[in-house]
Amino acid sequence: MAAAPSQPKKEGPVSGRWKGFLLYSIFAVISLLIVVSLFNPLPDENKVPISQVIGDVKGDKVKRLTVEGNKVVVDYKEGEDKITYKDNEGIQDILSKAGVQPEQVEVDVKDQSAGNTWLNLITTFLPMLLIIGFFFLIFRQAKDTQGSLFSFGQSRAKLFNKDQPRTKFADVAGVDEAKAELEEVVEFLRVPEKFHALGARTPKGVLLVGPAGVGKTLLAKAVAGEASVAFFSVAGSEFMEMLVGVGASRVRDLFSTAKKSGPAIIFIDEIDAVGRQRGQGISGGHDEREQTLNQILVEMDGFAPNDNVIVLAATNRPDMLDKALLRPGRFDRIVHLDLPDINGRRDIIQIHARNKQMAKDVDFERLSRRTVGFSGADLENMLNEAAILAARANKKFVDNNDLENAALKVQLGPERKRMQTDADRRMTAYHEAGHAVVMWAMKNLDPVNRISIVSRGMALGFTTATPEQDRYNDTRTRLFELIAGMLGGRAAEHIVYNELTIGASNDLEKANGLARDMVTMYGMSDLGPISTEKKSSYGFDAMGRDSYSNELLSNIDSEVAKILRKCEAMAIEALTTYRKALDEVTETLMKEENIDTDRFKDIMSQVTGIVRGREHTQAPSPIKI
């Protein structure tokens, strides 16, 4: 799926957050200073004990005592004034008990009742005021922050209105049928009167279904860009919170806001996060997810016939959605998006190549055939990786070699330098040459595209084939040949070394899976037309082995083993027939490490005298086991 140019993100109120942080800091420091000064006064350097004051009074060193609350200022006849403190007992009583006569020192008592009153009030209410003020600042700051207590039940949907997505249908390729369906949705939003005049109602919901990377989210943006209406985008997981009822509140807020902004589009991405079948939770029907789903069902069913609000949703797990969510009246249309075909891949590549410097000899047709099974996201990533590779090599243009290496990187992973001995490299070369020669020998398989003993990902080497056209059906004979091609590397090891290695583990896994599908899904074995396993369109296994007898399961295992042995025999026969070609391809790999499709055809034609592998009739057809 092609993507439109991304828009620059708006900067958030960074300065406002720093102001809030500075305000909190100043408030905390001032509060701390006030509390410390009131409850923990700093010691006075001129403080003297009351016993020393009594002694100085008796020694006729004190001129006057000034009483201020519980503090006594001692005015000495010579020297600086000192300070002492008395307890609840008055200074006159203390002096009298110590034997000091009233005429020996002047005592001046000042009225501190007003000061004490204010001090008492401050010390009593200041902590409470500080706490209230602190929470007031916290709530004030949180009120403008998404996700705060004040916005806990509000929708998290992002509104695109003035900054409408610039994606148009022209930026979307590879899903022509889905675009045609959604163009009608755009027309509903643009000229609803045209449909209302004939009694037609606006579709309430459109569900986009397809594997990851085919462009479901992009199509929703294209609808918004074409219709020029308010576009609310939210992920299904954003409705969910730990507190029960929050998700339902957010759903109500989202739909209410969309109705006020109508005509509008609500896009819920990954709706399976909240729309799963009810009754599956451990907490019955009262957990947060089910309450949120119930609210979505109510809101969609509660639309007035001409509310002019359409819900778009996307998922790659339609088998998990609640049936009530999928019924007409809620999601009136279910639009399926598949991986693009050869024409779709070519269009997607050309769209993504617009802003890249491509060499004049780049063959988009060949590249589209090379990328069978790639999604729109894979194709975009491939072109980006090709541009990066060209930039690293200081090239001015992206050429075919960059695109091929980028396709391999997306498909198999980056190159990895492994320390291998010549014996290990030769064994890997024979293994990959075995795949290639067997694939060449089979009449119904696609041409070999590239052979390599350069490690990528977890593989020490690889062999790829390029389909000449998109294929939507397969025959029993071709499936046998596919498995034989998968086992070609193992067969080459057996013929050349009379040994087996662990390098065929991935080949065996794929071969076993396809053989089992032939028996249990396609009825291509001696067991006849039976089907014991079911798989959804997106690869999720839903088989029920418990419903079948042990005898049937044992027969299935036997048929799978029979198919694998037959296919291995086919691979060994092909490699034995073309042993010279196997050795020649291996020697070329040891020297060059990589062999492309033209080089491989030249080697096979020179050694075998056959221009293409499809002209000979060595492989049996139809295949019998």
C-alpha positions in Angstrom: 0.0 0.0 0.0 1.4 3.3 -0.9 1.8 6.0 1.7 1.4 9.8 1.5 4.1 12.1 2.7 4.0 12.5 6.4 3.1 15.9 7.9 5.3 17.6 10.4 4.2 17.2 14.0 3.2 20.3 15.9 5.4 21.0 19.0 3.7 20.7 22.3 3.6 23.4 25.0 7.0 22.8 26.3 7.4 26.2 27.8 4.1 25.8 29.7 5.3 22.5 31.3 8.6 24.2 32.3 6.6 27.1 33.9 4.5 24.6 35.8 7.6 22.7 37.0 9.2 26.0 38.1 6.1 27.1 40.0 5.9 23.8 41.9 9.6 24.1 42.8 9.3 27.6 44.2 6.1 26.7 46.1 7.8 23.7 47.7 10.9 25.7 48.7 8.9 28.5 50.3 6.7 26.1 52.1 9.6 24.2 53.5 11.4 27.4 54.7 8.2 28.7 56.4 7.6 25.4 58.2 11.2 25.0 59.3 11.3 28.6 60.6 8.1 28.2 62.6 8.7 24.8 64.1 12.5 24.6 64.2 13.8 28.2 64.8 17.5 28.7 64.2 19.7 28.9 67.3 20.7 32.4 68.3 24.4 33.2 68.6 23.7 35.5 71.7 21.7 33.0 73.6 22.6 32.4 77.2 21.2 30.0 79.8 18.8 31.4 82.5 21.2 30.3 85.2 23.9 32.6 83.9 21.4 35.4 83.7 20.5 34.9 87.4 24.2 34.9 88.3 24.8 38.1 86.3 21.8 39.8 88.0 23.2 39.0 91.4 26.6 40.3 90.3 25.1 43.6 89.3 26.0 43.2 85.7 22.5 43.5 84.2 20.8 46.8 83.6 17.4 45.7 82.4 15.4 42.5 81.5 12.9 42.9 78.7 10.3 40.1 78.5 8.8 39.4 75.0 6.6 36.3 75.3 8.8 33.4 76.4 11.9 35.3 75.2 13.9 37.5 77.6 16.3 40.1 76.3 19.1 40.8 78.8 20.5 44.3 78.6 24.0 44.2 80.2 25.6 47.4 81.6 28.7 46.5 79.7 28.8 44.5 76.5 26.1 43.2 74.0 22.6 42.3 74.8 21.9 38.6 75.3 18.8 36.4 74.9 17.4 33.7 77.2 14.2 31.8 77.3 11.9 30.9 80.1 9.3 28.2 80.3 5.7 28.6 81.4 6.9 30.2 84.7 7.3 34.0 84.7 10.7 35.6 85.0 9.8 37.4 88.2 9.0 34.1 89.9 12.3 32.6 88.7 14.3 35.6 90.0 12.4 35.6 93.3 13.0 31.8 93.9 16.7 32.5 93.1 16.8 35.2 95.9 17.0 38.2 93.6 15.4 41.3 95.0 13.1 43.4 92.8 15.3 46.5 93.2 18.4 44.7 91.9 17.2 44.7 88.2 14.5 46.4 86.2 12.0 44.1 84.5 10.1 45.4 81.5 7.2 43.1 80.3 5.9 43.9 76.8 2.4 42.8 75.7 2.7 40.0 73.1 -0.9 38.8 73.0 -1.6 40.2 69.5 1.6 38.6 68.1 1.0 35.3 69.9 -2.5 35.2 68.4 -1.3 35.7 64.8 1.5 33.2 65.4 -1.0 30.6 66.8 -3.3 31.2 63.8 -0.4 30.8 61.3 1.0 27.7 63.0 -2.5 26.1 63.2 -3.8 26.8 59.6 -0.6 27.1 57.6 -0.1 23.3 57.1 -3.6 22.9 55.9 -3.3 25.9 53.6 -0.1 24.5 52.2 -1.7 21.1 51.4 -4.8 22.7 49.8 -2.6 25.0 47.7 -0.4 22.2 46.6 -3.3 20.1 45.4 -4.9 23.1 43.7 -1.7 23.6 41.7 -1.6 19.9 40.8 -5.2 19.8 39.6 -4.8 23.0 37.7 -1.8 21.7 35.9 -3.5 18.3 35.3 -6.6 19.8 33.9 -4.7 20.8 30.7 -2.9 17.5 30.5 -4.3 14.5 28.5 -4.9 11.5 30.7 -5.5 13.5 33.9 -8.2 12.8 36.4 -10.3 15.5 34.8 -10.1 13.8 31.3 -10.1 10.2 32.5 -13.4 9.5 30.9 -12.9 11.6 27.8 -12.1 10.1 24.4 -8.4 9.8 23.5 -9.2 10.2 19.7 -7.1 12.5 17.7 -9.1 15.0 15.6 -7.9 16.0 12.2 -10.0 18.9 10.9 -8.0 21.9 9.8 -4.9 19.8 9.5 -6.7 17.2 7.4 -4.7 14.2 6.2 -3.3 15.0 2.7 -3.6 11.3 1.6 -5.8 10.9 -1.4 -6.9 7.8 -3.3 -4.3 8.6 -5.9 -1.7 7.8 -3.3 -3.2 4.4 -2.8 -2.5 1.4 -5.1 -2.8 -2.3 -5.1 -6.3 -2.5 -3.6 -8.5 -1.3 -6.4 -11.6 -3.2 -5.2 -11.3 -1.8 -1.7 -10.9 1.7 -3.1 -14.0 1.4 -5.2 -16.0 0.4 -2.1 -14.7 3.4 -0.1 -15.2 5.9 -2.9 -18.9 5.3 -2.3 -18.4 6.1 1.4 -16.8 9.4 0.3 -19.7 10.2 -1.9 -22.1 9.5 1.0 -20.3 12.1 3.1 -20.0 14.7 0.3 -23.5 14.6 -1.2 -25.8 12.7 1.2 -28.8 14.4 -0.3 -28.4 12.3 -3.5 -28.9 9.1 -1.5 -31.4 10.4 0.9 -33.7 11.4 -1.9 -34.0 7.8 -3.0 -34.5 6.6 0.6 -31.0 5.2 1.1 -29.3 5.6 4.4 -25.7 6.3 5.2 -23.7 3.2 6.0 -23.0 3.1 9.7 -19.8 1.2 9.6 -17.2 -0.1 7.2 -14.8 -2.8 8.5 -11.4 -3.1 6.7 -10.0 -6.6 7.0 -6.7 -7.8 5.8 -3.2 -9.0 6.9 -0.7 -6.5 8.3 0.9 -4.1 6.0 -1.7 -4.0 3.2 -2.8 -0.4 4.0 -5.9 -0.5 6.1 -5.0 2.6 8.1 -3.8 4.4 4.9 -7.1 3.8 3.2 -9.0 5.3 6.1 -6.8 8.4 5.9 -7.5 8.5 2.1 -11.2 8.5 2.8 -10.8 11.4 5.2 -8.6 13.3 2.8 -11.1 12.9 -0.1 -14.2 13.7 1.9 -12.7 16.7 3.7 -14.6 16.1 6.9 -13.7 15.8 10.6 -11.6 12.7 11.1 -11.3 11.1 14.5 -8.6 8.5 14.8 -8.2 6.2 17.9 -6.7 2.8 18.6 -8.9 0.1 20.1 -6.5 -0.3 23.0 -6.9 3.4 24.0 -10.4 2.7 25.2 -9.1 0.3 27.8 -8.2 1.2 31.4 -7.8 -0.7 34.6 -10.9 1.0 36.1 -14.2 -0.5 34.9 -16.5 2.0 33.1 -13.8 4.3 31.8 -13.8 2.7 28.3 -17.5 3.0 28.0 -17.3 6.7 29.1 -14.7 7.3 26.4 -16.9 5.7 23.8 -19.8 7.9 24.7 -17.7 11.0 24.6 -16.2 10.1 21.2 -19.5 9.4 19.5 -21.1 12.5 21.1 -18.2 14.7 19.8 -18.4 13.1 16.3 -22.1 13.7 16.0 -21.6 17.4 16.9 -18.9 17.7 14.3 -20.8 15.7 11.6 -20.3 14.9 8.9 -17.4 13.0 10.4 -15.5 9.8 10.3 -14.5 7.7 13.3 -11.6 5.4 12.6 -10.9 2.7 15.2 -7.6 0.9 14.4 -7.1 -2.6 15.7 -10.7 -2.9 16.8 -10.1 -6.5 17.8 -8.4 -5.2 21.0 -11.8 -4.1 22.3 -14.3 -6.0 20.0 -13.5 -9.6 20.8 -16.2 -12.1 21.4 -18.0 -11.6 24.7 -18.1 -14.3 27.3 -14.5 -15.2 27.0 -13.2 -13.2 30.0 -12.5 -14.7 33.4 -14.8 -12.1 35.1 -18.0 -12.9 33.3 -19.8 -10.1 31.5 -18.8 -7.3 33.7 -15.1 -6.7 32.8 -13.9 -3.5 31.3 -13.4 -4.8 27.7 -17.0 -6.2 27.5 -18.6 -3.0 28.9 -16.6 -1.0 26.4 -17.8 -3.3 23.5 -21.4 -3.1 24.7 -21.2 0.7 24.6 -19.8 0.6 21.1 -22.7 -1.6 20.0 -25.2 0.7 21.6 -23.7 3.8 20.1 -23.5 2.4 16.6 -27.0 1.0 16.8 -28.3 4.2 18.2 -27.4 6.4 15.3 -30.2 8.2 13.6 -30.7 7.1 10.0 -29.0 10.2 8.6 -26.5 11.2 11.3 -23.8 11.5 8.6 -21.2 9.9 10.8 -19.5 6.8 9.5 -17.3 4.4 11.5 -14.3 2.9 9.9 -12.5 0.1 11.7 -9.5 -2.0 10.8 -8.4 -5.5 12.0 -6.3 -8.4 10.9 -8.2 -10.8 13.2 -11.8 -10.8 12.0 -12.3 -14.3 13.4 -12.0 -12.9 16.9 -14.7 -10.2 16.6 -18.1 -10.4 18.3 -20.8 -11.4 15.9 -23.1 -8.6 17.1 -20.4 -6.1 16.0 -20.3 -7.6 12.5 -24.0 -7.7 11.7 -25.6 -5.2 9.2 -26.8 -2.1 10.9 -23.5 -1.7 12.6 -20.8 -2.7 10.1 -22.8 -2.7 6.9 -19.8 -3.3 4.8 -16.8 -5.6 5.2 -14.0 -4.7 2.8 -11.3 -7.3 2.4 -7.8 -6.2 1.5 -5.4 -8.8 0.1 -1.7 -8.7 -0.7 -1.2 -6.8 -4.0 -1.0 -8.7 -7.3 1.7 -8.1 -9.9 0.0 -4.9 -11.3 -0.7 -3.6 -7.8 2.9 -4.1 -6.8 4.1 -2.3 -9.9 1.9 0.7 -9.1 2.9 0.8 -5.4 6.6 0.7 -6.4 6.1 3.5 -8.8 4.3 5.6 -6.2 7.1 5.2 -3.7 9.7 5.8 -6.3 8.4 9.3 -7.0 10.6 11.0 -4.4 13.7 8.8 -5.1 16.4 9.2 -7.7 16.0 6.0 -9.7 18.3 4.9 -12.5 16.8 5.0 -16.0 17.3 1.2 -16.5 15.3 0.2 -13.4 12.9 -2.5 -14.5 9.7 -2.0 -12.5 8.0 -4.9 -14.3 10.7 -7.3 -13.3 10.8 -5.9 -9.8 7.1 -6.4 -9.3 7.5 -10.1 -10.4 10.4 -10.5 -8.0 8.4 -9.3 -5.0 5.6 -11.9 -4.9 4.1 -12.0 -1.4 5.3 -8.5 -0.5 2.8 -6.2 1.2 2.6 -2.5 0.5 4.6 -1.9 3.7 7.2 -4.4 2.6 7.6 -2.6 -0.8 7.9 0.8 0.8 10.5 -0.6 3.1 12.4 -2.2 0.2 12.6 1.0 -1.7 13.8 2.9 1.4 16.5 0.2 2.0 17.6 0.4 -1.6 18.0 4.2 -1.3 20.0 3.7 1.9 22.3 1.1 0.2 22.8 3.5 -2.8 23.7 6.4 -0.4 26.2 4.2 1.4 27.9 3.4 -1.9 28.0 7.2 -2.8 25.8 6.6 -5.8 23.7 9.3 -7.4 20.9 6.9 -8.5 19.2 3.8 -7.1 19.9 0.9 -9.6 18.7 -2.6 -10.1 21.4 -4.1 -7.9 20.4 -1.9 -5.0 16.8 -3.0 -5.4 17.7 -6.7 -5.5 19.8 -6.5 -2.4 17.1 -4.5 -0.6 14.4 -7.1 -1.6 16.7 -9.8 -0.2 17.2 -7.8 3.0 13.4 -7.4 3.5 12.7 -11.0 2.6 15.6 -12.8 4.4 17.4 -10.3 6.6 20.7 -8.5 6.3 23.9 -10.1 5.2 26.0 -11.7 8.0 29.7 -12.4 7.9 30.3 -15.9 9.3 33.6 -17.5 9.7 33.4 -20.7 7.6 36.0 -23.1 6.4 36.2 -24.0 2.7 34.7 -27.4 3.5 31.6 -25.7 5.2 31.2 -23.3 2.3 31.4 -26.1 -0.2 28.8 -28.1 1.7 26.5 -25.0 1.7 27.1 -24.5 -2.0 26.1 -28.1 -2.8 23.0 -27.6 -0.6 21.8 -24.5 -2.4 22.8 -25.9 -5.8 20.7 -28.9 -5.0 17.7 -26.7 -4.5 18.3 -24.8 -7.7 18.9 -27.9 -9.9 15.8 -29.7 -8.6 13.7 -26.6 -9.1 15.1 -26.3 -12.6 14.3 -30.0 -13.3 10.7 -29.8 -12.2 8.4 -28.9 -15.1 5.8 -26.8 -13.1 8.0 -24.8 -10.8 9.0 -21.1 -11.2 12.4 -20.1 -12.6 15.3 -19.8 -10.2 15.9 -16.1 -9.5 19.1 -16.1 -7.3 21.4 -18.6 -5.6 23.7 -17.4 -2.9 26.0 -18.8 -0.2 26.2 -15.4 1.5 24.6 -15.8 4.9 21.4 -13.8 5.6 19.5 -14.0 8.9 19.8 -17.5 10.3 20.4 -19.1 6.9 23.9 -19.9 5.6 22.7 -19.5 2.0 19.5 -19.2 0.0 17.8 -20.0 -3.3 14.9 -17.9 -4.5 12.5 -18.3 -7.4 10.5 -15.7 -9.3 6.9 -16.6 -10.4 6.2 -15.6 -13.9 2.7 -14.6 -12.9 0.5 -14.5 -9.8 -0.9 -17.9 -8.9 -4.1 -18.4 -7.0 -4.5 -22.1 -7.5 -2.1 -25.1 -7.3 -2.3 -28.7 -8.6 -1.3 -31.9 -6.8 1.5 -32.4 -9.2 3.0 -28.9 -8.6 2.8 -29.4 -4.8 4.8 -32.6 -5.1 7.4 -30.7 -7.1 7.4 -27.9 -4.6 8.2 -30.3 -1.8 10.9 -32.0 -4.0 12.5 -28.6 -4.5 12.4 -28.0 -0.7 14.2 -31.3 -0.2 16.7 -30.7 -2.9 19.4 -29.5 -0.6 19.1 -32.5 1.7 19.2 -34.8 -1.4 22.4 -33.1 -2.7 24.1 -33.7 0.7 23.1 -37.4 0.5 24.4 -37.8 -3.0 27.6 -35.9 -2.7 28.7 -36.7 0.9 26.5 -39.7 1.7 25.8 -37.6 4.8 23.0 -35.4 6.2 23.5 -32.0 8.0 21.3 -29.8 10.3 21.1 -27.2 7.5 17.9 -28.7 6.1 15.9 -28.2 9.3 13.9 -25.2 7.9 13.4 -27.1 4.6 12.0 -30.1 6.5 9.7 -27.9 8.5 8.2 -26.3 5.4 8.0 -29.6 3.5 6.3 -31.4 6.4 3.8 -28.5 6.8 2.9 -28.6 3.1 2.6 -32.4 3.0 0.3 -32.4 6.0 -1.9 -29.7 4.4 -2.1 -31.9 1.3 -3.5 -34.8 3.4 -5.6 -33.0 6.0 -6.9 -29.9 4.0 -6.7 -30.6 0.3 -7.6 -34.3 0.2 -4.5 -35.1 -2.0 -3.6 -38.5 -0.5 -4.9 -42.1 -0.6 -7.1 -41.3 2.4 -9.4 -39.6 -0.1 -11.5 -36.4 0.2 -11.2 -35.7 3.9 -10.5 -32.6 5.8 -9.4 -32.7 9.4 -7.9 -29.3 9.9 -9.3 -25.8 9.4 -7.4 -22.6 9.1 -8.7 -19.1 8.8 -7.7 -16.8 5.9 -5.0 -15.3 8.1 -3.2 -18.4 9.3 -4.8 -19.1 12.7 -5.2 -22.8 13.3 -8.6 -23.9 14.5 -8.3 -27.7 14.3 -10.0 -30.2 16.6 -8.0 -33.3 16.9 -10.1 -34.6 19.7 -13.0 -35.3 17.3 -11.0 -37.8 15.2 -10.0 -41.4 16.0 -6.5 -42.4 16.8 -6.6 -44.7 13.7 -7.3 -41.8 11.4 -4.6 -39.7 12.9 -2.1 -42.5 12.5 -3.1 -42.9 8.9 -2.6 -39.2 8.4 1.0 -39.4 9.7 1.6 -42.4 7.4 0.4 -40.5 4.4 2.5 -37.5 5.2 5.6 -39.7 5.5 4.8 -41.4 2.2 4.5 -38.0 0.4 7.8 -36.8 1.9 9.6 -40.1 0.9 8.2 -39.8 -2.7 9.3 -36.2 -3.0 12.8 -37.0 -1.7 13.1 -39.8 -4.3 12.1 -37.3 -7.0 14.8 -34.9 -5.8 17.5 -37.6 -5.7 16.5 -38.8 -9.2 16.7 -35.2 -10.7 20.1 -34.6 -9.1 21.5 -37.9 -10.2 20.4 -37.2 -13.8 22.0 -33.7 -13.7 25.0 -34.4 -11.5 27.4 -32.5 -13.8 25.2 -29.4 -13.6 25.1 -29.8 -9.8 28.9 -29.8 -9.6 29.2 -26.9 -12.0 26.7 -24.7 -10.1 28.6 -25.5 -6.9 32.0 -24.5 -8.3 30.5 -21.3 -9.6 29.1 -20.5 -6.2 32.5 -21.2 -4.6 34.1 -18.6 -6.9 31.3 -16.0 -7.2 29.1 -16.6 -4.1 26.0 -15.3 -6.0 24.4 -16.5 -9.2 21.5 -14.6 -10.7 18.8 -16.0 -13.0 20.6 -15.3 -16.4 23.9 -16.8 -15.1 22.1 -19.9 -13.9 20.3 -20.4 -17.2 23.6 -20.2 -19.0 25.3 -22.8 -16.8 22.4 -25.2 -17.1 22.1 -24.8 -20.9 25.9 -25.3 -21.4 26.1 -28.4 -19.2 22.8 -30.1 -20.2 22.2 -28.8 -23.7 18.7 -27.8 -22.6 17.8 -24.1 -22.9 15.2 -24.1 -20.2 14.3 -26.7 -17.6 10.7 -27.0 -18.8 11.6 -28.6 -22.2 12.6 -32.0 -20.7 10.3 -34.7 -19.4 12.3 -36.3 -16.7 9.9 -35.5 -13.9 6.9 -37.8 -13.7 3.5 -36.2 -14.4 1.0 -36.9 -13.0 2.8 -38.1 -9.8 1.7 -41.3 -8.3 2.5 -42.6 -4.8 
